[in-house]
């Protein structure tokens, strides 16, 4: 298999274009006698269900023959709807049964033995039905009519399944591409050089232990002049990117103006960036710098807190 064939097969696996065309081609045209027959069959089955499970009390009488009569009519209209052409409907269910595909009848009846029993109840028995119709006969008639109707809906359900497969597989591909892109980005950017490195802060807020929002933060200072956080890389390292994630639940304005500085001795600091406006994330890229310490400070009276800091 060459690359073009592999690409074509992969595209079909994701988009299901050919399968969708075939599924849509199998759906009968809308309108005409078929649609009216399907609607009538559904209506009759719903009426039969309400006879079986009445919401209000019915007058006394035998319900089973009523149900069988409704199932007979529903099966008749389902057989009419399943005819390959839109010619005049057969005069009765016997004619509709005789003109139907035998294999279709056998499948809807769930076997030859059941088919004979269904035919006896729906076709051979004359109307009106006897008052002593067995529960088993009514159930067979119901299942037969419901299966006929379900078979009529099968082409539409096939289209819906194929569309679901398309969107599910497309979503899967998008997710995989996103994961790959994140992995590539991580490889390109490199690891966070601040992971597991010592951190110092100008102060620590005493109320942090009782504050749920504070527990999710990297640090939280007291309200003071020029609050800061400092990271020790352990040795002089070279880096070119700083990523700062601000607190997300509130108070993000407290972190501005934010100054980023580097140093080798903690005595002399060099500014490498400054953020003057409110932010949720701040990414600072610069030519490669080499230093051991990096500090972030708020250049005013403020409380300082951040969600995360990464150096790459």
Protein Blocks (a to p, Z undefined) as FASTA:
>chain_A
ZZklmmmmmmmmmnommmmmmmmmmpcceehjllmmmmmmmmmmmmmmmmmmcfbdcded
dfklmmmmmmmmmmmmmmmmmpcbfcdcdfbfklmmmmpcfklmmmmnopaklmmmmmmm
mmmpccdddfkbcfklmmmmmmmmmmmmmmmmmmmmmmmmmmmmmmmmmmmmmmmmmmmm
mmmmmmmnopafkgopacddfbdcfklmmpmklmmpmbdcdddehiacdddehiacddfb
dcddddfkgoklmmpccdddddfkomaccdfbdcfbdcfbdcddddddddfbdcddddbd
dddddfbdcdZZ
